[in-house]
Amino acid sequence: MKSYQTIQKYCAVVLSSLFLAVSSASAQAVDQATPDGLIKTVVSDVMASVKSDPEIQKGNIPRIVDLVEKKIVPYTDMRRITEMAMGQNWKKASPEQQAQLMSEFKNLLIRTYSGALSQLRDQTIQFKPLRAAPDDKEVIVKTVVIGRGDPVPLDYRLEKTASGWRVYDMNIMGVWLVEAYRNQFANQISQNGVEGLVKFLQDRNKQLAAAKPAN
């Protein structure tokens, strides 16, 4: 069983790959109506922003957070991500608590993993052929991260919504992002209730916001 810290490191690679995947891809427009097209389009747009912003390349966290908010968050389903991480406990939360949990969890993911962008510039991604039927509503886009070490399998789970394809989970080295948090969330709730989990996320986000980036 991988430790929580190890899973965090793996998830950092997951988020960073969203920025770095197209270092070997063409700049031409990709069909956003397809799940693999969405992934390629988003990372192409983000990579262009990274290349044009020296502050992001230096690891400026506020600038990276802003980029993630504008370029990646709109293509994720944070409600479903949070609901899956909460499991059966999701129904125990009031609508107000659910909104708080979605907001705080989104901020936690962004602040925890966005710093990896400045550390992982040498990776490229190979996209595997998409295996899905035209009428599928949920698919997995399979990729492989190529870097200095061994190739790392990286998968994106997407769903088709009224607004188009949205990412709701990611897998690296056999660990899904949602699973990395489910036990931690359940433990917090068992000890302190849903409100205790909200406070835990708020406190953690304050710590991350106050932390100075490593140089």
C-alpha positions as CSV (number, residue, x, y, z in Angstrom):
1,M,0.0,0.0,0.0
2,K,1.5,3.3,-1.1
3,S,1.8,6.0,1.6
4,Y,-0.2,9.2,1.4
5,Q,3.0,11.2,0.9
6,T,4.0,8.9,-2.0
7,I,0.6,9.2,-3.6
8,Q,0.9,13.0,-3.3
9,K,4.1,12.9,-5.2
10,Y,2.5,10.7,-7.9
11,C,-0.4,13.1,-8.1
12,A,1.9,16.0,-8.6
13,V,3.2,14.3,-11.7
14,V,-0.4,13.9,-12.8
15,L,-1.2,17.6,-12.6
16,S,2.1,18.6,-14.0
17,S,1.5,16.3,-17.0
18,L,-1.5,18.4,-17.9
19,F,1.0,21.3,-18.4
20,L,3.8,19.3,-20.0
21,A,2.0,16.8,-22.2
22,V,2.3,18.6,-25.5
23,S,6.0,19.4,-25.5
24,S,6.2,17.1,-28.6
25,A,2.7,17.8,-29.9
26,S,1.7,20.0,-32.8
27,A,0.2,23.4,-32.2
28,Q,-2.7,22.8,-34.6
29,A,-6.3,23.0,-33.2
30,V,-7.7,19.7,-31.9
31,D,-11.3,18.7,-31.8
32,Q,-12.6,19.5,-28.3
33,A,-15.7,17.4,-28.8
34,T,-13.6,14.3,-28.2
35,P,-12.2,13.2,-24.9
36,D,-8.6,12.8,-26.1
37,G,-9.0,16.0,-28.2
38,L,-10.0,17.9,-25.0
39,I,-6.9,16.7,-23.1
40,K,-4.6,17.7,-26.1
41,T,-6.3,21.0,-26.5
42,V,-6.1,22.0,-22.9
43,V,-2.5,21.1,-22.5
44,S,-1.6,22.9,-25.7
45,D,-3.1,26.1,-24.5
46,V,-1.5,25.8,-21.1
47,M,1.9,25.0,-22.5
48,A,1.8,28.1,-24.7
49,S,1.1,30.1,-21.5
50,V,3.9,28.4,-19.6
51,K,6.4,29.1,-22.4
52,S,5.5,32.8,-22.5
53,D,5.6,33.4,-18.8
54,P,9.0,33.4,-17.1
55,E,7.4,33.8,-13.7
56,I,5.6,30.5,-14.1
57,Q,8.8,28.8,-15.2
58,K,10.5,30.1,-12.0
59,G,7.7,28.5,-9.9
60,N,5.6,31.6,-9.0
61,I,2.8,29.8,-7.2
62,P,0.2,32.6,-7.4
63,R,0.8,32.9,-11.2
64,I,0.5,29.1,-11.6
65,V,-2.6,29.0,-9.5
66,D,-4.2,31.6,-11.7
67,L,-3.2,29.7,-14.8
68,V,-4.7,26.5,-13.4
69,E,-7.9,28.3,-12.5
70,K,-8.4,29.7,-15.9
71,K,-7.1,26.9,-18.2
72,I,-7.7,23.6,-16.4
73,V,-10.4,24.0,-13.7
74,P,-13.2,24.8,-16.3
75,Y,-12.6,21.3,-17.8
76,T,-12.9,19.4,-14.6
77,D,-16.0,18.2,-12.7
78,M,-15.2,19.3,-9.2
79,R,-18.6,18.3,-7.8
80,R,-18.1,14.7,-9.0
81,I,-14.5,14.6,-7.9
82,T,-15.4,15.8,-4.4
83,E,-18.5,13.5,-4.2
84,M,-16.4,10.5,-5.1
85,A,-13.7,11.4,-2.6
86,M,-16.4,11.7,0.1
87,G,-18.1,8.5,-0.8
88,Q,-21.1,7.7,1.4
89,N,-20.3,10.7,3.6
90,W,-21.3,13.1,0.8
91,K,-25.0,12.6,1.7
92,K,-24.2,13.6,5.3
93,A,-23.1,17.1,4.2
94,S,-25.6,19.9,3.9
95,P,-25.8,21.8,0.6
96,E,-23.8,24.6,2.2
97,Q,-21.1,22.1,3.4
98,Q,-21.0,20.4,0.0
99,A,-20.3,23.8,-1.6
100,Q,-17.6,24.5,0.9
101,L,-16.0,21.1,0.4
102,M,-15.9,21.5,-3.3
103,S,-14.3,24.9,-3.0
104,E,-11.7,23.9,-0.4
105,F,-10.8,20.6,-2.1
106,K,-10.3,22.4,-5.4
107,N,-8.0,24.9,-3.7
108,L,-6.1,22.1,-2.0
109,L,-5.5,20.2,-5.3
110,I,-4.3,23.4,-7.0
111,R,-2.0,24.5,-4.3
112,T,-0.6,21.1,-3.4
113,Y,0.3,20.1,-7.0
114,S,0.7,23.3,-9.0
115,G,4.3,23.8,-7.7
116,A,5.3,20.6,-9.4
117,L,5.1,22.5,-12.7
118,S,8.4,24.4,-12.1
119,Q,10.1,21.1,-11.2
120,L,9.0,18.9,-14.1
121,R,10.0,20.4,-17.4
122,D,11.6,17.5,-19.2
123,Q,8.6,15.2,-19.5
124,T,6.7,14.5,-22.7
125,I,3.6,12.4,-23.1
126,Q,2.6,9.7,-25.6
127,F,-1.1,9.4,-26.2
128,K,-2.4,5.9,-26.6
129,P,-5.2,5.2,-29.2
130,L,-8.6,5.9,-27.7
131,R,-10.7,2.8,-27.2
132,A,-14.3,4.0,-27.0
133,A,-17.6,3.7,-28.8
134,P,-19.1,6.8,-30.3
135,D,-22.0,6.8,-27.9
136,D,-19.9,6.2,-24.7
137,K,-20.6,8.7,-21.9
138,E,-17.5,7.8,-19.8
139,V,-14.1,7.0,-21.2
140,I,-10.4,6.6,-20.1
141,V,-7.7,8.4,-22.1
142,K,-4.5,6.5,-21.6
143,T,-1.1,8.1,-21.9
144,V,2.5,7.4,-20.9
145,V,4.8,10.0,-19.3
146,I,8.3,9.9,-20.8
147,G,11.0,11.4,-18.7
148,R,14.5,10.7,-17.3
149,G,13.3,7.5,-15.5
150,D,11.1,4.7,-16.5
151,P,7.9,5.5,-18.5
152,V,5.0,6.1,-16.2
153,P,1.4,5.1,-17.2
154,L,-1.0,8.0,-16.7
155,D,-4.8,7.7,-17.4
156,Y,-7.5,10.4,-17.4
157,R,-11.1,9.4,-16.6
158,L,-13.6,11.7,-18.4
159,E,-17.4,12.0,-18.6
160,K,-19.5,13.5,-21.3
161,T,-21.7,16.3,-19.9
162,A,-24.1,18.9,-21.4
163,S,-21.1,21.2,-21.6
164,G,-18.7,18.7,-23.2
165,W,-16.1,16.3,-21.9
166,R,-14.9,16.8,-18.3
167,V,-12.1,15.2,-16.3
168,Y,-13.2,13.7,-13.0
169,D,-10.4,11.4,-12.0
170,M,-6.8,10.6,-12.9
171,N,-4.6,7.5,-12.4
172,I,-0.9,7.2,-12.1
173,M,1.0,4.0,-11.4
174,G,-2.3,2.2,-10.5
175,V,-3.5,4.9,-8.0
176,W,-6.6,7.0,-8.7
177,L,-6.5,10.5,-7.4
178,V,-9.9,10.2,-5.7
179,E,-8.7,7.1,-3.8
180,A,-5.7,9.0,-2.6
181,Y,-8.0,11.2,-0.5
182,R,-11.0,9.0,0.3
183,N,-9.5,7.3,3.4
184,Q,-8.1,10.6,4.7
185,F,-11.5,12.3,4.3
186,A,-13.3,9.4,5.9
187,N,-11.0,9.5,8.9
188,Q,-11.5,13.2,9.4
189,I,-15.3,12.8,9.3
190,S,-15.3,9.9,11.7
191,Q,-13.3,11.9,14.2
192,N,-14.7,15.4,13.8
193,G,-17.8,15.2,11.5
194,V,-18.3,16.9,8.1
195,E,-17.6,20.3,9.6
196,G,-14.3,19.0,10.9
197,L,-13.3,18.0,7.4
198,V,-14.2,21.4,6.1
199,K,-12.1,23.0,8.8
200,F,-9.2,20.6,8.1
201,L,-9.2,21.6,4.4
202,Q,-9.5,25.3,5.3
203,D,-6.5,25.1,7.7
204,R,-4.5,23.1,5.2
205,N,-5.1,25.6,2.4
206,K,-4.1,28.5,4.7
207,Q,-0.8,26.6,5.5
208,L,-0.1,26.1,1.8
209,A,-1.0,29.7,0.9
210,A,1.5,31.0,3.6
211,A,4.3,28.6,2.6
212,K,7.2,30.0,0.7
213,P,8.0,28.2,-2.6
214,A,11.2,26.2,-2.5
215,N,14.0,27.6,-4.8
